[in-house]
Each structure stands twice: as structure tokens, then as C-alpha cells.
Amino acid sequence: MLSFSSSSCARAIQKVCKTVGTLDVLTCCSKLIRLRKFSIPQIYDTSESALYENKLHLIQMRHPIAELSFSSYVPTDVSIVKHQPVIVLSGGNMSGKSCLMKSVALSAILCQCGFPIPCNSGSYLPMFDHIAVRAGAEDDILRGKSTFLCELEETQQALKFATSDSLVLLDELGRGTASLDAAAITTAVLNHVCTIGAVSFLSTHSSYVSDSVHEFEACQARHMGFVKDDEIVRFLYSFKKGKSPSSYGVNVAQMAGIGKDIIKVAQDIVSGIE
């Protein structure tokens, strides 16, 4: 006569569930590689950095969710040199800055979990001790917090534990305050991450911030590619050297269907200021 204790049965069931769960994860990873063209990246720690040319190198990087929504999704290469790990990213509205930064963060997280990433083979990343992302803009009315206060609290949390082995991504600081205050705070934060030496992306529409890049040895300017023909701007969604000459906000106003008379006045004002 056979008898089983409830505890032994529970342990056996738990073991089976763990095995099935592991197989499920591995199967999903293999499908990502086979069907979605994900790849297994190389990951290295500080002691192995001399073996790699760049600090971070992502080949034909994509956003794993966004690429499913757009048949014309454009992948891009992202490389960061060791002596300039801080990126000030400029570019037009709707040019893909936020998507690129989130793609880098997702690739880093997937990599450190041991999963394939949405990049071509040959990509590599360092082992990060801390990954922090501050993106979007919203207030918290029920707690009496403005949009700007929420932004700064999130920034404080992102910087609190950052080291030279961290990844920090800050998307457009200062949306909820005056341009001067926003530029001043963003430049001060830029100085901080350059001092730390963390791999960092700071996106901005501020020409003051973009122009200040040359003041920091650890920093480099990058922008999202575009082509302009007369008043028509076409975004290329590629990661390019240098800063963007404009945010092309009037172009987005046209996309939104703002009246032609308003667009004409806006274009005249921009031309007069420039």
C-alpha cells in the first residue's frame, strides 16, 4: 500500500511548477530569437572593459513593443565611447528621442535578466549596478504636487544611487517650469552625471543645454536625424552626431491639424526670433 504525505506532494508539485516555468521562459526566449530577430548580447564587468572598444554598443536597436505597432519602424545603432559616457540628446518633437532612450533601458534590463535583446548580434553592454529612468510628465493633485515637483522628485531618486557603473536616463527635465529654470537645472544635473561618470542620456529641447556640452569632457551631443525640404521636416529616427538646430514644434502643430492661419503666424514668429 502506498502513502504520500501532503508535504512531500506539495514539494513535488512545486518542483514541477518551477521546471515548467523555466521551460516556458526558455521557450519564449527562443521564439524571440527565431521570430523577432532578438539576439544574445555580450555583457561585461569593470575588470573586462579593456576588451571592448566602446562603453556600450547596440546594433540596429529597436523598441520591442513599438516595432510591433509600426510596419515602417526604423532601427538604429547606438554606441557610447568610454571617455564620453554622457549623451545630451536633442531633436524635434516626434523625432524618437523618448523611444530611443526607453529602448536602451529595456535592452539593458533584458540583458541583465539573461534574456535576448531587440538588437542584432554583436551588441554588448556593461553590467550596471543601477538603472534609473525618469520619463513623462504628470502632476499629483491629491498630494498637492505640481508636474515640476513630481519631475524633480523622480530625478532625485534617479540620481540618489547613481555611480560610475550606473545607467541614468532623464527625459526632458523642466517641462513644468520656465525655460530659464529648466535649462539651469538640466545643466546642473548634466554636470552631476558627468562628474559621476555614469552612462547617461539627457534629452532636451533647450539650445542652452545643447550648447553647454563642450564645457564637459565626459559629454557628447547627439540628435535624432531628420531631413528638411523647405518647410517640410521628415524624421529619420536615427541616432546622429551633433545637436539638432531646432525642435520643429511648428511642424508638429501642422501634424495636429492646427489652422493654417495660426501656423503661418507661428512660422513668422519663429523666423523673426531665429
N, C-alpha and C positions, 0 to 999 in steps of 0.2 A: 504494500500500500504506500503510495507516495503522498507526501505532505509538504506544503510550502508555507513559510512564514510570510506574513504581509510585508515585513521589512525587506526580505530578500526579493520578493516580487517587485516592490517599489524600486529597488536599486537596479533590477534588470530592465524595468521599463524606462527608467531614467537614462540608462546606458544606451538603450536602443534609440531613444529620442535624440540623444546627443549625437549618435552616429548618423542618424537620418538628417539631422540639422546640418552636420558637417558636409555630408554628401550634397545637400541642397545648395549650400553656399558654393561649393566647388563646381557644381554643375552650372550654376548661374555665371560664375566667372568664366568658365569655358565657353559659354554661349556669347558672353560679351566679346571675347577674343575672336570667336569664329564668325558671329553675325554682325557685330557692331565695330569690328576692327579696333578694339582696345588692345593695349599691349602691356607687358610686364616691364616696368621701368627698373633701372638700377637705382639703388638708394645707398648713400654712403654717410659715414660719420666724420667728425672733425679730423680724426687721425688719417683718413684716406683722401682728404681734399686735394692733396698734391697730384693725385692720379687723374683728376678731372680738369678740363680746360676752363669750364665756367662754373659758377656757383649753382646755377640751375639751368636746365636745357630741356625744353618741352617742344617736341617736333609735331607740327600740324595738330596743335591742341584744339579741342572742341569742348563745348559745354554739353554734358551728357544728356540733358533734358531739352535744351533749346534746339539742338540739332535734329531732334525728332519732330519739331514743330515747323521747321523751315526747310523746304526741299533745296533751297539755294544757300544753305548755311555755309559760311566761309571759315575754314580752319586757319590757324596762324601759328607761326613759330614764335616762341618766347624764350630768349636767352638772357641771362644776367651774369655779367662779368664779376669776378671775385672782388676787385678793388672798388667797384661801384655797385653795391647791392641794393641801393635805394633808387626807386623809379618815381619820377613825377610824371604822371600820365595826363596829357591834355587831349582835347579833341572835341568835335562838335557834339551837340545833343543828338542822341540816337546813333552815335558812331560806334558803339560797342564797348565803351570803357568799363562799365559795370559788369557786363557779361564776361569780358576777358579776366577781370580780377576774380570774379566768382569761380571761373573755370580753373584758374591757378589754385585757388583754395581747395576746390573739390579734388583736383588732381593730387595735391599734397595729402589730403585726408585719406583718399582711397589708397594711395601709395603706402602710407604708414599703417594702414589696416591690413596690408598684404594683398590688396586687390589690384586687378589691372586698371589702367587709367585711360581716359579718352585721348590718347596721343599715339603717334606712330612709334615703332620700335626704335631704340637708340636713345630714348629720353632718359634723363636722370635728375634726381633731386637729392638734397642733403636731408639728413634726419633732423626734423625740427623738434625743439623742446616745448614749443608753444605756438599755436596757430590762432590768430585773432583777426576777426573780420568785423568792421563797422560799416554798414551799408544801409541805404534807405533813409527816409525821414518821416517821422511821425511824432505827435505830441502824446502826453499822458494827462488828459484833462482831470481825471478823477483823483490824481495825485498832485495836481497843481504844477505840472511840469510842462514847460514850453518845448517846442520842437528843438530849439537850440540847446536847451539844458539836457534833453534826452541824448542828443548827439554827443555832447561833451562828457556825459556820464559813461556812455559806451566807449568813447575814446580813452577815457581814464582807465577803464577796465582792460582795454586792448593793450595799453602801454604799461600797465602795472607790473606784469610779469615778463615783459619782453627782454630778451637778451640777444647777444650776437648770433645765437643759434635759433632764433625765432623767425616766424613768418607773420608780418603785420600788413593788413590791407585796410586802408581807410578811404572810403568813397565820398568825395566831395564834402569836406568839412565846411561848416558855416552856412548851410542853406537857409538857416532861420535867423540870420543876423545881417548887419550892414556889410557891404563889400570890404571896407577897410578892416573891420574887426575880423572878418572871415580870413582875409589874406594874412593878417598879423598872427592869428592863432595857428593857421595852417603852416606858415613858415617857421614858427616856434616849434611845432610838432615835428616838422621836417628836420630841423636842427637836432632835435632829441634823438630821432631814429638814426640819423647819420652818426651821431656820437656813439650810440649803442652799437651800430653796425649790423642791425637786423635786416634780413631780406624784407624789403618794404615796397608797397605800391601805394602812392597817394594820388588820387585823381583830382583834377581841379579845372575850373573854368577861369581861374584868376591869372591874368597875364603877369601880375606882380610875382606870384608864386613861381610860375614857369621861368620868369627872367632871373629869379634868385638861385636857380640851380647851379650856376657857375661858381657860387660862393661856397659850395660844399664839395669837397673832394670825393666823398663817398656817394655822390648823387649823379644821376644822369636823366636827361629829358627824353621822353618818348611820347608819341602821339598815335592816334588811330588814323590810318591812311584815308585819303579822300582825293577826289578829282573834281575841280571846279571849272565849269564851262559857262561863261557869262555869269548869270545869277543862279544857275542850277548847280547844286552840290550833290555829288554821288559818293556815298561812303563805301570804302573798300574793306572795312572790318579787319584790317591787318595792322600788326604791331610795327611801327616805324620809328626811326631815329629822329631826334629833334622835337621841337614843340609845335603845336598847332597854331596857326596865325589867328584863328577865330573859333568861336563856339557855334557859329552859324545858327543862332537861335531863330532868326527870321525865316530860315529855310524850314525849320520845324513848324513855325506858325503857318506856313503855306501848306504843309502836310496836314495840319489840323483843320484846314478849311477856313482860316481867318479871312475876312473880307479883303478884296484886292485893294480897296482904298486905304485900309489900315496897314496892309503890308507895304504899300508904297510910302506912306508916311514913316513907317519904321525903317525902311531901307534908306530913306533920305537922312534920318537922324543918325543911323549907324555910319553912313558915308561922311556926314559932317563931323562926327566925333573922331573918326579914324584919320 
